[in-house]
Amino acid sequence: MTALVPLAAEGGAAPALGPVRSALVVLFVVVGAAFLTVGTVGIVRLPNVYNRMHATSKATTLGAASVALAGVARFGPGNEGLTALVTVLFLFLTAPTGAHMISRAAQRMGVPFLEGVSWSGPGPEERDD
């Protein structure tokens, strides 16, 4: 049975990257892994949904975007690299919106803030909906 997509081993070795592009790929992956680790620790260690949402939306978005930028540095701006750039754009458009919606839903459900923190708008009991 023939493969629909030829493997790299069958077609010869993958083209070698220069030292600058290789360093960029490694740098983006290491920075992305660090941000993802911080976001994961934030989810486990932070006390409530608001703080956890912040850790998830900020640190993991920057981490995933950094790993996607490593793909751009590795594959270039065409084909796979363009897909990685679209991924970064999608992350930066959807993560803040999702975090905002999670925060609003938690506030409307009456999830309490930490002591000494208050919501700037009307509380759940003061809304008309």
ZINOR-V353779 format. One line per field, one symbol per residue. ss: DSSP state (h for helix, s for strand, l for the rest). phi: phi as a letter, one per 40 degrees, with the letter a starting at -180 (. if undefined). burial: b if it has 24 or more other C-alpha atoms within 12 Angstrom, else e. Layout:
ss = ???
phi = ???
burial = ???
//
This chain:
ss = llllllllllllllllllhhhhhhhhhhhhhhhhhhhhhhhhhhhlllhhhhhhhhhhhhhhhhhhhhhhhhhhhllllhhhhhhhhhhhhhhhhhhhhhhhhhhhhhlllllllllllllllhhhlll
phi = .cccbcccccchcccccccccccccccccccccccccccccccccccacccccccccccccccccccccccccccgccfcccccccccdccccccccccccccccccccgccccdgbbccccccccccc
burial = eeeeeeeeeeeeeeeeeeeeeeebbebbbebbbebbebbbebbeeeeebbbbbbbbbbbbbbbbbbbbbbbbbbbeeeeeeeebbebbeebbeebbeebeeebeeebeeeeeeeeeeeeeeeeeeeeee
//
